[in-house]
Amino acid sequence: MKEQVFEFLEKEKIPYDVTEHEPVYTMEDMERVGLDKLGTLCKNLFIRDAKGKSYFLITASNDTTINLKELGEKLGAGKVSFASAERLQQYLGVTAGCVSPFGVLNDAEHKVEVIFDQKLQGEKRLGVHPNEHDATVWISFSDLQKVLKKTGSSVRILKL
């Protein structure tokens, strides 16, 4: 899986760095292994609307508090909740703990809309999983946007 991400970045000539590490499942795990000292870590949430018709991948800095009720309103989606592990696998091809903007590389039908917190704009070194939780890819916000544009994914930037 992460090889697919690295191959895509190299093929598209998008600059990145990688830090290999023990598997991490939470933001606390990432901080424990010192990743928070290397750049801005991102947390990623995969959510859906109440009817299961709209799916969103939310990417925000690790210190951003996200209120799902308010988020649903900002998205214009009404009530939202976390999507199931089955839907996570179906739409992004990843398992829990590996949610990442790079998951859209597996979303051939473009069913998932990516939402970035506006605080990430201009960041030079964002840390996100390469669809596996034993490595962190460091990439600029603008280059991450290039990745998503090349995949044809729908992207919005909101104040979370």
Secondary structure, 3 states (H helix, E strand, C coil): CHHHHHHHHHHCCCCCEEEECCCCCCHHHHHHCCHHHCCEEEEEEEEEECCCCCEEEEEEECCCCCCHHHHHHHHCCCCEEECCHHHHHHHHCCCCCCCCHHHHHHCCCCCEEEEEEHHHCCCCCEEECCCCCCEEEEECHHHHHHHHHHHCCEEEEECC
